[in-house]
Amino acid sequence: MNHMNDTLPLPAPAELDQKLRATEAQLQMYARDFRRVLNAERAKTQQLEATNRQLERYARDLQSAFVGEQARCRELEKAHRGTLLRLLRAARFKDDETASHLRRMAHYCRLVAQHFWWSAEDAQRMVDASPMHDIGKIGVPDAILRKPGPLTPEEWRVMRRHPAYGALLLQRSGSPLLEMAREIALCHHERWDGSGYPRNLRGDAIPIGARILAIADTYDALRCRRVYKPAYSHDHACDVILNGDGRTFPTHFDPAVLQAFRDLHVQFEATHARFYA
């Protein structure tokens, strides 16, 4: 066997050197491409880091602005509550509504709002707005407001203007609290069946705050002595609201609010006993 014929011929030195240079040039090209990619990725990373730092600064600024806005809103809400309290003091010079009556109204309304799973903020707004329901009586003449006997038809027409007077006092405030108070003042004598005043609103056209206030005010009025009636017992007041008496009817009330009263009547009785004076 001729082993010399099986040996592969070695490339010439010049050819080998050419191939090595070509390989080195290819590797250098790969290295340049890699460096370009690496530098591009570094630039992207630096840009992302700069963007992230900017976003973090924006987030801190937004948080600071949000905290400041919250503080401003709290101050405004505090100022609005102060406005309501001053209006209430002015109204009490005209009307015989007692502080205990207003406290009871606030607690009745809180009971129903919580029963409906309102947020703590919304329930508190209802509590703060509810004492304003009769603020419009400040515009009713004393001779009518303090009259010891029954009112004449003409006097009733004047008395029935007090919801509109209250709404005028509270309108265009820009405050959620005062807006709820305005709705309650205007609509708390409306009836679910459309038989109320001043606009004969019906059903869901009546704001929910006014619908809650209506049943609370009715219960409290029934429980308290008036020149034209004695104070009713809790059971008697519940019977009037739930079954009617020829003057008050269950159809006057939002069915959901009426059911809430049925569920909560024991707490209503406890509230009346606690704050009665």
NORNORCOR-V93174 format. One line per field, one symbol per residue. burial: + if it has 24 or more other C-alpha atoms within 12 Angstrom, else -. Layout:
burial=???
This chain:
burial=----------------------------------------------------------------------------+--++-+++-++--++-++++---+++++++++++++++-------++++++++++++++++++---++------------+++++++++++++----+++++++++++++++++++--+++--+++--+++++++++++++++++++---------+--++-+++-----+++++++++++-+++-++-+++-++-----
